[in-house]
């Protein structure tokens, strides 16, 4: 990281400016409000910097489903485990997926038993591995929100251009707007304002959120990841809530534009199309996923390895689904910090670097209880 980048980031970690923003939020808050940060990266940033403990008692931050590892359906995890167990396969994945529990095991246990499971930083690494190992089938576990989809698309385009017959992707890509609809239309919804994830918006823009804000009369503020970004996002949301306003505002304009990254969106649309998708702990959300288009179906690992008929068994204790919808907080889970820890996770939200349970345990939050819905 260059010294210029450090200097820029330090501006957004300035303690005096953060304190001034927090003081302003205290000044303008007169009623209880429940605000959801969608992104798990923002959840960790909030807890790491202690912002949740500096806000007025009346402001409750609830944690959303924006952790791709956490929402990858159990069936997909079990399919990944079945594929990775096969002798002629090199299974490639981001490191976060290694310890996510399937019905009976995880990718680490397959690697420990001699399976070829490799951690990569990009699907383009998996393409290289496929070129170097023409006698093996190389599979990339393509999970993620809109942020990671362009590079997954690029890998498929590249594989096709190279004529690779031994590369495929196991797809579990999800989109934010359908999840917001699902949360806001649920009968138990408590969310009154959203902090939208800045990195997703850097790709997709924020034009998709305008009809959501209008339909549900809810403020949506595009927010970054540094303490000052988060304080500013919360301040703008509270200001709107107190004024009865429901606009989409951009508090991350140094990165995000309304239109987003058009070439990246075109890349996504060339390779993928909307499809129904299951979210772990939440259930099916119509048209919330991005699946391979027909012309790229040769690269679909689910078809190539015939792993559709897998039955799953979810933990009976884990309440991650309720946590991902903002209904409960991690300490309300009876297994939190006892039966379920980062060494022995029972659910994906305890494994992922963006998972809410992992954040609460790592940063020592044990506050329990869910306040009544703010009126
Ligand atoms: S603490 Fe563990 S068991 Fe409980 S909800 Fe979180 S991941 Fe699931």
Boltz pocket constraint, residues with backbone or C-beta under 6 A from the ligand:
constraints:
  - pocket:
      binder: B
      contacts: [[A, 317], [A, 318], [A, 319], [A, 320], [A, 323], [A, 330], [A, 333], [A, 334], [A, 335], [A, 336], [A, 337], [A, 340], [A, 341], [A, 345], [A, 346], [A, 347], [A, 348], [A, 349], [A, 350], [A, 357]]
      max_distance: 6.0
